[in-house]
Amino acid sequence: MSCENSLCYTIFKQKKKSTIKNMNKKVKAFLYNFLGFVVIYLPTLYVVDIATHLQGIWIPMTGFMVALLLAPKFQMVKTQNGEKIFMKWLFIKGVKEVK
């Protein structure tokens, strides 16, 4: 199955255009939430396992609760100027716009 060079180039060029810049803001906010949670959850899970005497389900549950409280929250909001992503975090006063 072969294709003409111009057709293959056009398909490749169209696939290349779909980057993170063109991603839906709602999906970006979800990914930011997920990454922020994971970055805090994994080290917390390790520290709770090493530093405490908890066993079984209590280790991941404690890590989950700590990460849930400490992770930044991202949300997509529709404004007059278009869709924007805002971040709220325990350690930063107020709400910040993510550019």
The 8 nearest C-alpha neighbors of each residue, nearest first, counted from 0:
[[1, 2, 3, 7, 4, 6, 5, 10],
 [2, 0, 3, 4, 7, 6, 5, 8],
 [3, 1, 7, 4, 6, 0, 5, 8],
 [2, 4, 6, 5, 7, 1, 8, 9],
 [3, 5, 7, 6, 8, 2, 9, 1],
 [4, 6, 8, 7, 3, 9, 2, 10],
 [7, 5, 9, 3, 8, 4, 10, 2],
 [8, 6, 10, 4, 9, 5, 11, 3],
 [7, 9, 5, 11, 6, 10, 12, 4],
 [10, 8, 12, 6, 7, 11, 5, 13],
 [11, 9, 13, 7, 12, 8, 14, 6],
 [12, 10, 8, 14, 9, 13, 15, 7],
 [11, 13, 15, 9, 10, 14, 8, 16],
 [14, 12, 10, 16, 15, 11, 9, 17],
 [15, 13, 11, 16, 12, 17, 10, 18],
 [14, 16, 12, 13, 17, 11, 18, 10],
 [17, 15, 13, 14, 18, 12, 21, 11],
 [18, 16, 15, 14, 21, 19, 13, 22],
 [19, 17, 20, 21, 16, 22, 15, 14],
 [18, 20, 22, 21, 17, 27, 23, 16],
 [21, 19, 18, 22, 17, 23, 16, 24],
 [20, 22, 19, 18, 17, 23, 16, 24],
 [23, 21, 19, 20, 24, 18, 27, 26],
 [22, 24, 26, 25, 27, 21, 20, 19],
 [25, 23, 27, 26, 28, 75, 22, 84],
 [24, 26, 28, 27, 23, 75, 29, 74],
 [25, 27, 29, 23, 24, 28, 30, 22],
 [28, 26, 24, 30, 29, 25, 31, 23],
 [27, 29, 31, 25, 73, 26, 30, 74],
 [28, 30, 26, 32, 27, 31, 33, 25],
 [29, 31, 33, 27, 32, 28, 34, 26],
 [32, 30, 28, 34, 33, 29, 35, 27],
 [33, 31, 29, 35, 30, 34, 73, 72],
 [32, 34, 30, 36, 31, 35, 37, 29],
 [35, 33, 37, 31, 36, 32, 30, 38],
 [36, 34, 32, 38, 33, 37, 70, 31],
 [35, 37, 33, 70, 34, 39, 38, 40],
 [38, 36, 40, 34, 39, 35, 41, 33],
 [39, 37, 35, 36, 40, 34, 41, 42],
 [38, 40, 37, 66, 36, 41, 42, 43],
 [41, 39, 37, 66, 43, 62, 42, 38],
 [40, 42, 44, 43, 39, 37, 38, 45],
 [43, 41, 45, 44, 40, 39, 46, 38],
 [42, 44, 46, 40, 62, 45, 41, 47],
 [43, 45, 62, 41, 47, 42, 46, 40],
 [44, 46, 42, 48, 43, 47, 49, 41],
 [47, 45, 43, 49, 48, 44, 50, 42],
 [48, 46, 44, 50, 51, 49, 45, 43],
 [47, 49, 45, 46, 50, 51, 44, 58],
 [50, 48, 46, 47, 51, 45, 52, 44],
 [49, 51, 47, 46, 48, 52, 45, 53],
 [52, 50, 53, 47, 49, 48, 46, 58],
 [51, 53, 54, 50, 48, 49, 47, 58],
 [54, 52, 51, 58, 57, 55, 48, 47],
 [55, 53, 57, 58, 52, 56, 48, 51],
 [54, 56, 57, 58, 53, 59, 60, 48],
 [55, 57, 58, 59, 60, 54, 53, 61],
 [58, 56, 60, 55, 59, 54, 61, 53],
 [57, 59, 61, 60, 56, 53, 54, 48],
 [60, 58, 62, 61, 57, 56, 63, 44],
 [61, 59, 57, 63, 62, 58, 64, 56],
 [62, 60, 64, 63, 58, 59, 57, 65],
 [63, 61, 44, 59, 65, 43, 60, 64],
 [62, 64, 60, 66, 61, 65, 67, 59],
 [63, 65, 67, 61, 66, 62, 60, 68],
 [64, 66, 62, 68, 67, 63, 69, 61],
 [67, 65, 40, 69, 63, 39, 68, 70],
 [68, 66, 64, 65, 69, 70, 63, 36],
 [67, 69, 65, 66, 70, 64, 89, 71],
 [68, 70, 66, 67, 65, 71, 89, 39],
 [71, 69, 36, 66, 35, 67, 68, 39],
 [72, 70, 88, 87, 35, 69, 73, 86],
 [71, 73, 87, 86, 32, 88, 70, 74],
 [74, 72, 86, 28, 85, 32, 87, 71],
 [73, 75, 85, 84, 28, 76, 86, 72],
 [74, 76, 84, 25, 83, 28, 24, 85],
 [77, 75, 83, 82, 78, 84, 74, 85],
 [76, 78, 82, 81, 83, 75, 79, 80],
 [79, 77, 81, 80, 82, 76, 83, 75],
 [78, 80, 81, 77, 82, 83, 76, 75],
 [79, 81, 78, 82, 77, 83, 76, 84],
 [82, 80, 78, 79, 77, 83, 76, 84],
 [81, 83, 77, 76, 78, 75, 24, 80],
 [84, 82, 76, 75, 77, 81, 85, 78],
 [85, 83, 75, 97, 74, 96, 76, 28],
 [84, 86, 96, 74, 97, 95, 73, 75],
 [87, 85, 73, 95, 72, 94, 96, 74],
 [86, 88, 94, 72, 71, 73, 95, 93],
 [89, 87, 71, 91, 90, 72, 86, 70],
 [88, 90, 91, 69, 87, 71, 92, 68],
 [89, 91, 88, 92, 69, 71, 87, 93],
 [92, 90, 88, 89, 93, 87, 94, 95],
 [91, 93, 90, 94, 89, 88, 87, 95],
 [94, 92, 91, 95, 87, 88, 86, 89],
 [93, 95, 87, 86, 85, 96, 92, 88],
 [96, 94, 86, 85, 97, 87, 93, 91],
 [95, 97, 85, 84, 86, 98, 94, 83],
 [98, 96, 84, 85, 95, 86, 83, 73],
 [97, 96, 84, 83, 85, 95, 86, 24]]
